[in-house]
Amino acid sequence: MNIREGALVAPPKQDKLVRDFLDSIHNTIQGVFVRNDSVSVPVFKKLLEPFQNKNLSVTRGIRLTTKFGFYNKRDEENPGWIEEIVPTKHYVIIMDMSWFVNKIKTSDEYEPVIINVDWTEFYSVFIHEYKHFIQVLKSGGKVFSDANRNYFEQPDEQQANAEQYLEKLKHQLQTTNYDVILNFLKKKELSNSPSLWHLKKQNPAAWKRVMKQVVLAAIRDANQKQ
């Protein structure tokens, strides 16, 4: 099967497991911020412990687990990634939480504290890496980056970035109504995505392929809701 044709379709049970997992993280951490203006990094790490190394795969014989840490790799522009543990059929989504939290320093005597989380970015980056896992399932093997091609020239990355952008739209527009989302895409295109806006200027062909995948994914989700 060519995973680059059409939108990625995962078993509903698989998508629900991942969605419920993300919502559980969100609800747990936001519940703490409702009661507190800030939390320390050690406390935040403690909140994440129940979500570490969770198996999110419903496919027998293949594991998808999670790892959350503070790797401080913002200079590498890599907020999340997926790794394959060889030779087992085990994949790990790794999220660098330093990308998604906002900190302030309250005193010279203490370390900065976390005051909030950018959930839009967190969800969309996680979904990007999760969709790479679905590509693995659909292709029957590893489908990750091709070092000989520019990042946005790689069909697998175009597809994953499209899914990431669609997830971001759901949060920014605060809706899963795909008529609203498709109408936004038709009128606004990339007004809220600087990276894709730059791609449109630098590589129009790659931009068109990404946007085609966004529309196909939105239509897929709309059909699944019917």
N, C-alpha and C positions, 0 to 999 in steps of 0.2 A: 504493500500500500504506500502511495506517495503522501506523506504527512503534510506536504505543502499545498495540497489541493483542498480548497474549502476550509471551513473552520474546524478547529479541534473539538472533538466530541468525546467526552469521558462518560463512563457509567454514572447515572444519577446518584447512586449510592456513594461513589467515589467523590464526586463534587460536594455532596452534602457533608461528608465526613470532614473535608478540608474547611468548608465554610463554617461548620459548627465549631471546629477547632479555633479558627481565627476569631470568631465571635466570642468564644469563651475567654481567650486571652484579653480581648478588648474589654469585656465586661468585668473581668477580675481586676485589671489594672485601673480602669476608669472608676471602679467602685472605691478604690483607695484614694484617688484624686478628688472624689466628691467629698471625702471626709478630711482630706489634708491638702494644704496648698502646695506641698512639695514632698518628695521622698528622696532619701539618700540612694546612691548607686548600689551599696550593699543590700538595702531593702528591696530595691527594684529587681536586682538579680535573684533575690529570694522569691519574689513573686513569680518569676519566670521558671523556677525549678520544676513545678508540676507539668510544665509543657515541654521540657527537654526530652529528647530521645523518644518522642511519641511516634508510633507506627501509624502512618496515614494512608497506607495502601490497602485496598480491598482485594488486590490480586494475589492469589496464592503463590507463594514462592518468591515474591518480589516485595522488598521492604522500602518504605519511604519514611525516613525519620527526620527529626528537627534538631537544630542546635542554635541557641541564642547566646550571643556574647557581646562584649565590648572590645572590638578589635582595633577601633580608631583608625580605619583605613579610608577616611574621607578623601585623602589626597589621591587615592587610587581609583576613585569613582566606581566603587564596587560595594554597594550596600548589601547585596545578597548574591549567593551563588549556589550551585548544586554540584555535589561531588559524587562520584561513583566509587564505592569501596570494592576493590578487586580482590579475589575473583568472585565474590558473592554477588548475588543480585540485590544489592543494597545501595540505595541512593540517599543522600543527606542534603537537606536544604539548610544552609547556614545563613543566618541573618546577623549583620553587624548593627547592633542596637544603637551604637553611637551616631548613626545616621538619622535615627528617627526620634530621638529625645532632645528636648530643649533644656539647657541647664543655666542656672544663675549662681553666682558666687555671693553668698550672704555675709561672709566674713573672711578676712585674711587668715584666720585661724582654722578654717574648716574647708573641706573639699566642696566643689560645686554640687548643688542639689538639682534633681530633675523636677521641672515644674509642669511638663506636659509631654504628650507623645503625638507625633504627626501620623495619625491613623490612616489617612489617605495614602501616604507614601508607603507605610508599612504593609497595608493590604495589597497595594498594587505591585510592589516588589516581590512579595511572597507569591502572589498569583503568577507573576512572570516565571519564577523558578519552578513552581508547581506545573505550569504548562510545559516546561521542558520535560518533566517527568512523564506527562501524558504523551509527549512525542516519543519518548522511549517505549512506552507501552504500545503505541500504534505502529512503530517501526520495527519492534522486536529487537532493538539494540541501541547502542549509543549513537546519538545524533547531534552531539554538541559541536562547539565552534570549529571552524575551519581556519587555521592560522594563515592560510594563503589568501584569504578574502577579507575585505573590509567588514567591520562589524555589521553594519546595516545592509551589506550586500549578501549576507548569509540568510537564506530563506527561513531557517529555524529561528533565528533571532528576529527577523521581521514578524514572524507569527507570534512569538512570545512578547515582543514589544507592543504589538497590536492588542493582545489580551491585557497587558499591563495598562495601556492607555484606556481601554474600555472600562477596566476596574476603577481607574482614577475618575473617569466621568461619572460613574455610578455614585461615587462619594461626593464629588464636587457639585453635581446637580441634585444630589439627595433624592435619587429616584432609581428604580429599576424598570420604569416604564420605557420600553424601547422605542415607542413612537417619539417620546420626548428626546431620547438620546440620538436617534437617527435624524430628527429635525435639527438638533444642535450641530451634528456633524455636517449637515447640509449647509447650514448658515454660517457657522463659526469656524469650522474645521479645527484649527490648532491654536486658537487664541489662548488656551491654558496649558500648552505643552511646548515650552521653549526648545527642548531637544528635537522634537519633530518639526517645529517651525524652521529650525536651522537645517534640518535634513531636507526639507522642501526646497530650500535655496541652494543647497550644495549638491543634492542628488535627487532630482525630481522623480526619476524612475523608481528608485528605492522607496521614496515617500509614497508614491502611488500604490506600490505593492503593500506597504504597511497599512495604508488607509483602506485598501480593499479588504484586508484581513480584519480590520476593525469593524467594518460594515457587516462582513460575513459572520463574525462572532456575535454581533448584536442581533442579527436576524436569527441565528441559531438559538440564542437565549430566549428571544421572543417566541419562537416556535415551541421551545421546551416548556414554556409557561402555559401554553394553551391546553 
